[in-house]
């Protein structure tokens, strides 16, 4: 009995098995998985679809529209485009319907275009390099344009230094709205090659426009040249209109009207330069040119007291922000010729009076010399004490003088021939 009780007590101390060994193994594996953070992260992304890391967007660029397009991806939430320009740096645009449209920019130097879109919160990017096709150095160079007389446009360029002999260039102009594009209607040529363009109609052009010079050749590819020009910056203003000058006793007032331009700008958009000179200066001004702002109500008042003589004034115009001066106006005369002629008369009279005075002085001096020779001076009383030592010299001098005077006299002898009387028989 005691032995049974002891065994019963020992059996009560031993732990009872919770379950089978298989259950314990399953519980252990589950706990280890639940505590593993990698397992938790994998479970969190099992519901998202996978995206290929090297997925291509098939990016395309249309330089005529300045538009970048690509293949749309499903679940694309947002994106943007970046144009890397050599002169302007990075230009960023937000995408709209799987495309980005940039403003007009020059492309002849090449640009780099990048597209980055987000699909399921994952970025996908692709880069496109746009280059200028053709042989280096064949594009038109020294390109420039000028608007003048408000209605005319001239553009000029030079042949590329590496362009072949059969190269031919063509100019295209597109406004900023991209709704109007035209080719040059009148080319200027040099040895058969187009090197300029004359445009007589500026309708359809906007404030800034895109200019493109393409080239063709049978020998090699010709690079293009393009530029964005603001018409206000390349316009050369005409001279002002209706220039008038009104003077009083002390001042003169110059008035004028602003020139006709491509657009009707306010007075503050102009500045003027005046050149005032006397007519006797042959058109060469000795004074500094006068700059007058357009805010001065197109007038300039300056001191000019009478008599002022005949004077001239001419004026030219420029943009208030850039001193690109236009042509001079025709000179306008003001003043009177009478004061000028009277001054000349005074100068002539002074010169003649001076000459007359000089001649009179010369005659008087000559007459004085003549009277001095006719009336010799009366000899003074000789001082015997002081002049004794000069007597001998004086006597000798007087004797020499008398001898000389006597030697100068000639004696004339008259000889008469007497015939002999005949002898008496």
LUMVOGU-418573 format. One record per residue (C-alpha): residue number from 0; x, y, z. Coordinates in nm, 4 decimals. Example, Ala and Ser with C-alpha at 12.3 -4.5 7.8 and 13.67 -1.06 7.14 Angstrom:
<nodes>
<0, <1.2300, -0.4500, 0.7800>>
<1, <1.3670, -0.1060, 0.7140>>
</nodes>
This chain:
<nodes>
<0, <0.0000, 0.0000, 0.0000>>
<1, <0.2772, 0.2315, 0.0827>>
<2, <0.4557, 0.1486, -0.2388>>
<3, <0.1388, 0.2235, -0.4380>>
<4, <0.0906, 0.5567, -0.2627>>
<5, <0.4487, 0.6618, -0.3373>>
<6, <0.4104, 0.5781, -0.7034>>
<7, <0.0842, 0.7690, -0.7142>>
<8, <0.2439, 1.0714, -0.5622>>
<9, <0.5326, 1.0638, -0.8191>>
<10, <0.2874, 1.0366, -1.1059>>
<11, <0.1005, 1.3441, -0.9869>>
<12, <0.4223, 1.5514, -0.9933>>
<13, <0.5053, 1.4798, -1.3681>>
<14, <0.3499, 1.7220, -1.6291>>
<15, <0.0712, 1.6033, -1.8435>>
<16, <0.1182, 1.6123, -2.2235>>
<17, <-0.0744, 1.9011, -2.3883>>
<18, <-0.1211, 1.7321, -2.7206>>
<19, <0.0484, 1.5335, -2.9897>>
<20, <0.3948, 1.6234, -3.1182>>
<21, <0.2433, 1.7257, -3.4556>>
<22, <0.0344, 1.9960, -3.2952>>
<23, <0.3316, 2.1355, -3.1132>>
<24, <0.5286, 2.1569, -3.4373>>
<25, <0.2522, 2.3456, -3.6175>>
<26, <0.2170, 2.5935, -3.3329>>
<27, <0.5907, 2.6593, -3.3332>>
<28, <0.6002, 2.7262, -3.7089>>
<29, <0.3053, 2.9627, -3.6916>>
<30, <0.4611, 3.1633, -3.4120>>
<31, <0.7896, 3.1943, -3.5989>>
<32, <0.6145, 3.3170, -3.9160>>
<33, <0.4059, 3.5695, -3.7324>>
<34, <0.7119, 3.7143, -3.5611>>
<35, <0.9141, 3.7458, -3.8886>>
<36, <0.8919, 4.1081, -4.0301>>
<37, <0.9885, 3.9939, -4.3783>>
<38, <0.6819, 3.7726, -4.3856>>
<39, <0.4631, 4.0644, -4.2780>>
<40, <0.6077, 4.2907, -4.5581>>
<41, <0.5548, 4.0212, -4.8201>>
<42, <0.1942, 3.9729, -4.7110>>
<43, <0.1378, 4.3487, -4.7366>>
<44, <0.2420, 4.3558, -5.1059>>
<45, <0.0818, 4.0368, -5.2225>>
<46, <-0.2321, 4.2288, -5.3190>>
<47, <-0.0407, 4.4744, -5.5590>>
<48, <0.0211, 4.3760, -5.9212>>
<49, <0.3826, 4.3446, -6.0282>>
<50, <0.5424, 4.5925, -6.2752>>
<51, <0.8287, 4.5112, -6.5053>>
<52, <1.1330, 4.7161, -6.4023>>
<53, <1.2448, 4.7807, -6.7626>>
<54, <0.9042, 4.8661, -6.9009>>
<55, <0.9341, 5.0887, -7.2140>>
<56, <0.7137, 5.3949, -7.2600>>
<57, <0.7904, 5.4282, -7.6331>>
<58, <0.8529, 5.8056, -7.6045>>
<59, <0.8128, 6.0157, -7.9230>>
<60, <0.8801, 6.3881, -7.9877>>
<61, <0.7169, 6.6066, -8.2537>>
<62, <0.9342, 6.9206, -8.3017>>
<63, <0.6679, 7.0923, -8.5111>>
<64, <0.4177, 7.0815, -8.2256>>
<65, <0.6799, 7.0815, -7.9480>>
<66, <0.4914, 6.7810, -7.8125>>
<67, <0.6184, 6.4765, -7.6233>>
<68, <0.4004, 6.1627, -7.6262>>
<69, <0.4305, 5.8039, -7.4932>>
<70, <0.2275, 5.4866, -7.4492>>
<71, <-0.0257, 5.5153, -7.1726>>
<72, <0.0046, 5.2597, -6.8927>>
<73, <-0.2829, 5.1225, -6.6897>>
<74, <-0.3256, 5.2672, -6.3407>>
<75, <-0.0969, 5.5644, -6.4301>>
<76, <-0.1778, 5.8241, -6.1643>>
<77, <0.0572, 6.1181, -6.2397>>
<78, <0.3730, 6.2202, -6.4244>>
<79, <0.5812, 6.5036, -6.5645>>
<80, <0.8253, 6.5848, -6.8464>>
<81, <1.1558, 6.7679, -6.8438>>
<82, <1.3259, 6.9359, -7.1402>>
<83, <1.6946, 7.0045, -7.0799>>
<84, <1.7953, 7.3011, -7.2981>>
<85, <2.1566, 7.4079, -7.3457>>
<86, <2.0755, 7.7776, -7.3009>>
<87, <1.7640, 7.7785, -7.0804>>
<88, <1.8420, 7.4794, -6.8586>>
<89, <1.5606, 7.2509, -6.7407>>
<90, <1.2028, 7.3229, -6.8472>>
<91, <0.9421, 7.1153, -6.6564>>
<92, <0.5832, 7.0395, -6.7635>>
<93, <0.3078, 6.8322, -6.6033>>
<94, <0.1665, 6.5545, -6.8183>>
<95, <-0.1858, 6.5680, -6.9623>>
<96, <-0.3326, 6.2486, -7.1132>>
<97, <0.0045, 6.0842, -7.1660>>
<98, <0.1628, 6.3856, -7.3343>>
<99, <0.3462, 6.7112, -7.2597>>
<100, <0.3399, 7.0221, -7.4778>>
<101, <0.6216, 7.2766, -7.4451>>
<102, <0.6381, 7.6359, -7.5583>>
<103, <0.8414, 7.7124, -7.8697>>
<104, <1.2145, 7.6802, -7.8095>>
<105, <1.5125, 7.6671, -8.0405>>
<106, <1.6132, 7.3073, -8.1094>>
<107, <1.9134, 7.3405, -8.3434>>
<108, <2.1529, 7.2828, -8.0525>>
<109, <1.9752, 6.9606, -7.9494>>
<110, <1.7710, 6.8884, -7.6347>>
<111, <1.7273, 6.6013, -7.3880>>
<112, <1.3694, 6.4962, -7.3055>>
<113, <1.2753, 6.2903, -6.9989>>
<114, <0.9383, 6.1384, -6.9108>>
<115, <0.8581, 6.0121, -6.5604>>
<116, <0.5199, 5.8599, -6.4773>>
<117, <0.3880, 5.6841, -6.1668>>
<118, <0.2077, 5.3525, -6.2090>>
<119, <0.0721, 5.2004, -5.8877>>
<120, <0.2898, 5.4438, -5.6937>>
<121, <0.6016, 5.3203, -5.8699>>
<122, <0.8034, 5.5635, -6.0929>>
<123, <0.8826, 5.4695, -6.4519>>
<124, <1.1106, 5.7039, -6.6513>>
<125, <1.2502, 5.7140, -7.0009>>
<126, <1.4879, 5.9596, -7.1744>>
<127, <1.4956, 6.0686, -7.5378>>
<128, <1.7840, 6.2662, -7.6921>>
<129, <1.6795, 6.4890, -7.9820>>
<130, <1.9697, 6.5903, -8.2108>>
<131, <2.0037, 6.8098, -8.5185>>
<132, <2.0410, 6.5748, -8.8154>>
<133, <2.2822, 6.6566, -9.0942>>
<134, <2.6487, 6.7392, -9.1361>>
<135, <2.8035, 6.9712, -8.8810>>
<136, <2.8558, 7.3265, -9.0097>>
<137, <2.6029, 7.3092, -9.2948>>
<138, <2.3224, 7.5063, -9.1254>>
<139, <2.2520, 7.8714, -9.2063>>
<140, <2.4518, 8.1120, -8.9906>>
<141, <2.4453, 8.4813, -8.8888>>
<142, <2.0655, 8.4813, -8.8936>>
<143, <1.8941, 8.8121, -8.8114>>
<144, <1.5604, 8.9851, -8.8798>>
<145, <1.4441, 9.3469, -8.8787>>
<146, <1.0976, 9.5058, -8.8833>>
<147, <1.0918, 9.8543, -9.0395>>
<148, <0.8286, 10.1085, -9.1466>>
<149, <0.5816, 9.9134, -8.9285>>
<150, <0.4782, 9.6868, -9.2190>>
<151, <0.7907, 9.5213, -9.3566>>
<152, <1.0200, 9.2411, -9.2375>>
<153, <1.3664, 9.1559, -9.3678>>
<154, <1.5601, 8.8440, -9.2619>>
<155, <1.9136, 8.7615, -9.3711>>
<156, <2.1521, 8.4705, -9.3166>>
<157, <2.4779, 8.3355, -9.4550>>
<158, <2.5721, 8.0041, -9.6079>>
<159, <2.7178, 7.7499, -9.3641>>
<160, <3.0970, 7.7182, -9.3833>>
<161, <3.0716, 7.3404, -9.4460>>
<162, <2.7681, 7.3545, -9.6761>>
<163, <2.8145, 7.2165, -10.0303>>
<164, <2.7819, 7.4319, -10.3413>>
<165, <2.4355, 7.3028, -10.4293>>
<166, <2.2842, 7.3875, -10.0893>>
<167, <1.9493, 7.5651, -10.0866>>
<168, <1.7798, 7.7182, -9.7823>>
<169, <1.4116, 7.7794, -9.7082>>
<170, <1.2581, 7.9976, -9.4359>>
<171, <0.9365, 7.9093, -9.2484>>
<172, <0.7630, 8.1360, -8.9951>>
<173, <0.5123, 8.0124, -8.7345>>
<174, <0.3322, 8.2264, -8.4786>>
<175, <0.3058, 8.1406, -8.1091>>
<176, <-0.0452, 7.9952, -8.1444>>
<177, <0.0848, 7.7433, -8.4038>>
<178, <-0.2245, 7.8144, -8.6135>>
<179, <-0.0429, 8.0125, -8.8822>>
<180, <0.2672, 7.8936, -9.0656>>
<181, <0.4025, 8.0326, -9.3908>>
<182, <0.7052, 8.0064, -9.6151>>
<183, <0.8947, 8.3137, -9.7249>>
<184, <0.7205, 8.4625, -10.0312>>
<185, <1.0192, 8.6656, -10.1616>>
<186, <1.3723, 8.5278, -10.1266>>
<187, <1.6942, 8.7277, -10.1619>>
<188, <1.9591, 8.5242, -10.3446>>
<189, <2.3368, 8.5252, -10.3801>>
<190, <2.4822, 8.3167, -10.6634>>
<191, <2.1568, 8.1216, -10.6761>>
<192, <2.1431, 8.0433, -10.3024>>
<193, <1.8699, 8.1896, -10.0820>>
<194, <2.0347, 8.4153, -9.8221>>
<195, <1.7445, 8.6394, -9.7214>>
<196, <1.3712, 8.6967, -9.7141>>
<197, <1.1483, 9.0013, -9.7612>>
<198, <0.7996, 8.9970, -9.6097>>
<199, <0.5541, 9.2755, -9.6921>>
<200, <0.2591, 9.1446, -9.4912>>
<201, <0.2951, 9.0940, -9.1152>>
<202, <-0.0649, 8.9921, -9.0573>>
<203, <-0.0949, 8.6632, -8.8738>>
<204, <0.2259, 8.7177, -8.6757>>
<205, <0.2034, 8.7465, -8.2969>>
<206, <0.4276, 8.9076, -8.0380>>
<207, <0.6864, 8.6308, -8.0674>>
<208, <0.7276, 8.3871, -8.3549>>
<209, <0.9264, 8.0773, -8.4464>>
<210, <1.1685, 8.1080, -8.7413>>
<211, <1.3043, 7.7910, -8.9044>>
<212, <1.5663, 7.7757, -9.1827>>
<213, <1.5824, 7.4323, -9.3476>>
<214, <1.8358, 7.3245, -9.6063>>
<215, <1.8578, 7.0670, -9.8845>>
<216, <2.1451, 6.9234, -10.0869>>
<217, <2.2116, 6.6221, -10.3078>>
<218, <2.5566, 6.5671, -10.1583>>
<219, <2.4904, 6.5573, -9.7828>>
<220, <2.2333, 6.6230, -9.5126>>
<221, <2.1894, 6.9885, -9.4123>>
<222, <2.1311, 7.0867, -9.0507>>
<223, <1.8523, 7.3293, -8.9653>>
<224, <1.8649, 7.6582, -8.7764>>
<225, <1.5755, 7.7929, -8.5682>>
<226, <1.5169, 8.0943, -8.3457>>
<227, <1.2427, 8.2558, -8.1366>>
<228, <1.2125, 8.6304, -8.2068>>
<229, <1.0042, 8.8934, -8.0294>>
<230, <0.8898, 9.1404, -8.2939>>
<231, <0.9071, 9.4373, -8.0554>>
<232, <1.2761, 9.3702, -7.9987>>
<233, <1.3638, 9.3583, -8.3687>>
<234, <1.1518, 9.6572, -8.4801>>
<235, <1.3406, 9.9684, -8.5865>>
<236, <1.1206, 10.2726, -8.5368>>
<237, <1.0664, 10.5379, -8.8016>>
<238, <1.1401, 10.9075, -8.7298>>
<239, <0.8688, 11.1078, -8.5498>>
<240, <0.6067, 11.3010, -8.7469>>
<241, <0.5104, 11.6706, -8.7657>>
<242, <0.8211, 11.8280, -8.6112>>
<243, <0.7629, 12.1990, -8.5359>>
<244, <0.9722, 12.4680, -8.3626>>
<245, <0.8288, 12.7862, -8.2039>>
<246, <1.0565, 13.0519, -8.0549>>
<247, <1.0159, 13.3656, -7.8449>>
<248, <1.2744, 13.6201, -7.7341>>
<249, <1.4583, 13.3788, -7.5021>>
<250, <1.3551, 13.0153, -7.5698>>
<251, <1.2552, 12.7724, -7.8425>>
<252, <1.0037, 12.4875, -7.8083>>
<253, <1.0310, 12.1728, -8.0259>>
<254, <0.7219, 11.9529, -8.0657>>
<255, <0.6656, 11.6254, -8.2521>>
<256, <0.4313, 11.3257, -8.2822>>
<257, <0.5305, 10.9653, -8.2083>>
<258, <0.6059, 10.7507, -8.5138>>
<259, <0.3742, 10.4913, -8.6625>>
<260, <0.4653, 10.1435, -8.5332>>
<261, <0.3427, 9.7871, -8.5809>>
<262, <0.1328, 9.8216, -8.2647>>
<263, <-0.0060, 10.1353, -8.1059>>
<264, <0.2292, 10.1696, -7.8089>>
<265, <0.1917, 10.4349, -7.5383>>
<266, <0.4243, 10.7363, -7.5235>>
<267, <0.6280, 10.5882, -7.2388>>
<268, <0.7415, 10.3052, -7.4692>>
<269, <0.9548, 10.5499, -7.6717>>
<270, <1.2629, 10.7637, -7.6281>>
<271, <1.3934, 11.0313, -7.8623>>
<272, <1.7283, 11.1827, -7.9524>>
<273, <1.7596, 11.5449, -8.0726>>
<274, <2.0451, 11.7036, -8.2658>>
<275, <2.0436, 12.0873, -8.2793>>
<276, <2.3067, 12.2865, -8.4663>>
<277, <2.3628, 12.6144, -8.6490>>
<278, <2.3276, 12.6084, -9.0236>>
<279, <2.6777, 12.7523, -9.0627>>
<280, <2.8221, 12.4313, -8.9099>>
<281, <2.7421, 12.2351, -9.2291>>
<282, <2.5281, 11.9822, -9.0452>>
<283, <2.7997, 11.8789, -8.7985>>
<284, <2.6772, 11.9309, -8.4441>>
<285, <2.9278, 12.0522, -8.1888>>
<286, <2.6866, 11.9881, -7.9020>>
<287, <2.6078, 11.6617, -7.7267>>
<288, <2.2993, 11.4797, -7.8524>>
<289, <1.9924, 11.5352, -7.6342>>
<290, <1.7907, 11.2308, -7.5132>>
<291, <1.4256, 11.2970, -7.4280>>
<292, <1.1900, 11.0440, -7.2642>>
<293, <0.8503, 10.9699, -7.4120>>
<294, <0.6935, 11.0830, -7.0821>>
<295, <0.7834, 11.4442, -7.1685>>
<296, <0.4717, 11.4708, -7.3897>>
<297, <0.6873, 11.4830, -7.7050>>
<298, <0.8272, 11.8302, -7.6438>>
<299, <1.1623, 11.9906, -7.5615>>
<300, <1.2166, 12.3516, -7.4486>>
<301, <1.5667, 12.5000, -7.4580>>
<302, <1.7155, 12.8530, -7.4156>>
<303, <1.7916, 13.0382, -7.7392>>
<304, <1.8058, 13.4170, -7.6949>>
<305, <1.7791, 13.6569, -7.9853>>
<306, <1.9541, 13.7121, -8.2124>>
<307, <1.9810, 13.3350, -8.2703>>
<308, <2.0497, 13.3073, -8.6403>>
<309, <1.9407, 13.0150, -8.8559>>
<310, <1.9428, 12.6769, -8.6757>>
<311, <1.8487, 12.3179, -8.7635>>
<312, <1.7036, 12.0272, -8.5647>>
<313, <1.6535, 11.6573, -8.6442>>
<314, <1.5091, 11.3744, -8.4289>>
<315, <1.5233, 10.9917, -8.4221>>
<316, <1.3355, 10.7290, -8.2170>>
<317, <1.4159, 10.4127, -8.0177>>
<318, <1.2450, 10.1736, -7.7785>>
<319, <1.2474, 10.2962, -7.4186>>
<320, <1.4170, 9.9729, -7.2993>>
<321, <1.6715, 9.9367, -7.5807>>
<322, <1.8736, 10.2102, -7.7483>>
<323, <1.8314, 10.0691, -8.0992>>
<324, <1.8018, 10.4037, -8.2748>>
<325, <1.6181, 10.4372, -8.6042>>
<326, <1.6861, 10.6758, -8.8904>>
<327, <1.7086, 11.0533, -8.8486>>
<328, <1.4229, 11.2750, -8.9579>>
<329, <1.4640, 11.5432, -9.2213>>
<330, <1.6218, 11.8579, -9.0688>>
<331, <1.3783, 12.1325, -8.9696>>
<332, <1.4973, 12.4935, -8.9956>>
<333, <1.4123, 12.7647, -8.7454>>
<334, <1.5445, 13.1102, -8.6565>>
<335, <1.6177, 13.3987, -8.8952>>
<336, <1.8912, 13.4820, -9.1429>>
<337, <1.8889, 13.8590, -9.0658>>
<338, <2.0798, 13.8420, -8.7353>>
<339, <2.3364, 13.6195, -8.8962>>
<340, <2.3849, 13.8522, -9.1940>>
<341, <2.4047, 14.1595, -8.9657>>
<342, <2.6800, 13.9960, -8.7659>>
<343, <2.8698, 13.9228, -9.0845>>
<344, <2.8288, 14.2854, -9.1884>>
<345, <2.9637, 14.4027, -8.8532>>
<346, <3.2650, 14.1738, -8.8917>>
<347, <3.3297, 14.3083, -9.2410>>
<348, <3.3050, 14.6688, -9.1249>>
<349, <3.5453, 14.6049, -8.8386>>
<350, <3.7967, 14.4477, -9.0746>>
<351, <3.7653, 14.7311, -9.3254>>
<352, <3.7977, 14.9907, -9.0499>>
<353, <4.1097, 14.8234, -8.9218>>
<354, <4.2624, 14.8193, -9.2688>>
<355, <4.1711, 15.1840, -9.3263>>
<356, <4.3250, 15.2839, -8.9934>>
<357, <4.6406, 15.0952, -9.0768>>
<358, <4.6706, 15.2622, -9.4143>>
<359, <4.6182, 15.6072, -9.2594>>
<360, <4.8869, 15.5441, -9.0000>>
<361, <5.1237, 15.4306, -9.2742>>
<362, <5.0643, 15.7438, -9.4804>>
<363, <5.1187, 15.9714, -9.1794>>
<364, <5.4385, 15.7925, -9.0885>>
<365, <5.5693, 15.8230, -9.4442>>
<366, <5.4785, 16.1894, -9.4532>>
<367, <5.6571, 16.2459, -9.1261>>
<368, <5.9740, 16.0957, -9.2676>>
<369, <5.9506, 16.3202, -9.5749>>
<370, <5.9083, 16.6381, -9.3712>>
<371, <6.2073, 16.5437, -9.1596>>
<372, <6.4293, 16.5299, -9.4686>>
<373, <6.3072, 16.8710, -9.6007>>
<374, <6.3633, 17.0537, -9.2736>>
<375, <6.6886, 16.9334, -9.1194>>
<376, <6.7337, 17.0052, -8.7513>>
<377, <6.8925, 17.3372, -8.6421>>
<378, <7.2456, 17.2810, -8.5138>>
<379, <7.2829, 17.3379, -8.1482>>
<380, <7.5337, 17.5822, -7.9883>>
<381, <7.8692, 17.4233, -7.9644>>
<382, <8.0284, 17.3863, -7.6274>>
<383, <8.3913, 17.4845, -7.6654>>
<384, <8.4989, 17.3010, -7.3567>>
<385, <8.3435, 16.9715, -7.4509>>
<386, <8.3488, 16.9836, -7.8273>>
<387, <8.7078, 17.0988, -7.8954>>
<388, <8.8262, 16.7466, -7.9374>>
<389, <8.5632, 16.6970, -8.2052>>
<390, <8.6557, 17.0061, -8.4131>>
<391, <8.9180, 16.8321, -8.6159>>
<392, <8.6878, 16.5505, -8.7029>>
<393, <8.4087, 16.7919, -8.7868>>
<394, <8.6344, 17.0080, -9.0095>>
<395, <8.7576, 16.7041, -9.1883>>
<396, <8.4042, 16.5855, -9.2357>>
<397, <8.2876, 16.9228, -9.3669>>
<398, <8.5883, 16.9458, -9.5980>>
<399, <8.5205, 16.6004, -9.7294>>
<400, <8.1629, 16.6900, -9.7848>>
<401, <8.2479, 17.0121, -9.9701>>
<402, <8.4979, 16.8348, -10.1855>>
<403, <8.2455, 16.5712, -10.2636>>
<404, <7.9870, 16.8342, -10.3538>>
<405, <8.2354, 17.0143, -10.5759>>
<406, <8.3385, 16.6888, -10.7312>>
<407, <7.9845, 16.6239, -10.8198>>
<408, <7.9588, 16.9482, -11.0214>>
<409, <8.0521, 16.9195, -11.3903>>
<410, <8.2028, 17.2060, -11.5860>>
<411, <8.0812, 17.2344, -11.9451>>
<412, <8.3186, 17.3897, -12.2002>>
<413, <8.1892, 17.5226, -12.5299>>
<414, <8.4299, 17.5017, -12.8203>>
<415, <8.3605, 17.7167, -13.1235>>
<416, <8.5377, 17.6483, -13.4530>>
<417, <8.6618, 17.9720, -13.6197>>
<418, <8.7447, 17.9632, -13.9817>>
<419, <9.0586, 18.1495, -14.0990>>
<420, <9.0026, 18.4588, -14.3028>>
<421, <9.1317, 18.4392, -14.6565>>
<422, <9.4504, 18.6281, -14.7313>>
<423, <9.4062, 18.9568, -14.9102>>
<424, <9.5532, 18.9676, -15.2516>>
</nodes>
